[in-house]
Amino acid sequence: CHDKSAHPYPCPGRHAKVAPLASNQLPKSVAVQTCPRDDSKFHQNYNYFRGPNRDAARYFLATADDLSPQELGAWEKVMAPVRVWKPKTWLGENDAVLHLRFFEDTRRVHSGTGTPCDHGDPKTRHPCPADSSVPLACYIAQRRTHLCSWHRDLVDDKLFFDGTCERYIIAPPFEFYKKLFEGRSAREAQRTGAPPKPGGVGGWDNVWLLSDPKGHNSPTAKRLVSELGVKVPFKHSDRGPGPLEDIWNIKSAKYIIQSYGTFSWIGAYLSRAVEVHKPYTSSNWANHWAEESALFVDDQAEWVYHNMETGDFFQTAAQVQASAQGSAFVRGIETRPKAGNMPLIPSGPEACKARAATWTACPGSGNHKGFATCELKDKVMFRRPCGSTCFDA
């Protein structure tokens, strides 16, 4: 991304006070990650945040609940008139916080042709019976790799259209939470020798739901509340600082149930929780849109993993890597860059060559006019806009 005026895309470091280097000035020791994508998010890589880095982050990003009264008083005096957030009274010692995150694009297309079913120009829409339509996300994911850490080649093609992709790619399904609560409740009863507490959920006194307004109004959220007893701590109009307060509430909890994506990951990473429950799938469906495997936490004992695709729940990190060996999820963990080797975006021909595919330079033709494309047999692996110096198209 050297010529920042020649394209509309934001470049990494665009607003940073650093001078960009020409390609011939880059150190030869920097590893190049060959990957068909237009933006690198490998700052979302746990290798950069593990061990002492986590302790340092929690120290420097300490909030009021982490400080002694004397420290807090001094902080408020220096920072006045900035308001200090205090933990909410609703979050108890034996309560869990459940964060719900959805992939926003729920548009559907015909599974065979990709013709829109419910979006775009009404004249070009195609009637899509339930048995012949799929989420657009599944249709796209089957044809190209979106994120570097998702190993698309390890996922069977049929899973994109038999309902498996649809079941897991948008968000963890309701059944995941039901099985998690039942399993943990039984484990807690066995550990304590006491029956589950009346009114409790999953062995906890309360489970509190945090999400954005769309998430709170989703069918999954409504079922969590009506069928499993999950509670909502405040109304939307009372959200105050909103997302920042949600992160605070996640990090303040002793027990955390993560969703897909980085929002609940940040809250859990900054927390001192004793249990962090993380859903995942062997095929790594959420990695179509979030760096799930690259952010796999493998050195913190409080992380508890649940494989929704195979039904293997309550796993340690070591058990995940052993039980799902050879899967797209584990392969993504194994191939994430080591700390210190931040990958660079390769040119289109380099990325294409790495996949033994065919690169067609600009200007292209037909549906790909104005694009350079990389094709493997009859599938377009990726395409890049002509004239984009940032991406070497």
Helices and strands as residue ranges (DSSP letters): G 23-25, G 46-48, H 52-60, G 64-66, H 69-79, E 95-99, E 108-110, G 122-124, G 130-132, E 133-135, H 136-143, G 152-154, G 157-160, H 164-168, H 174-192, E 206-210, H 213-216, H 219-228, G 236-238, H 243-252, E 255-257, H 263-269, E 275-280, G 285-288, E 303-307, E 312-315, H 317-323, H 328-334, H 348-353, E 358-360, G 366-368, E 371-376, E 379-385, G 389-391
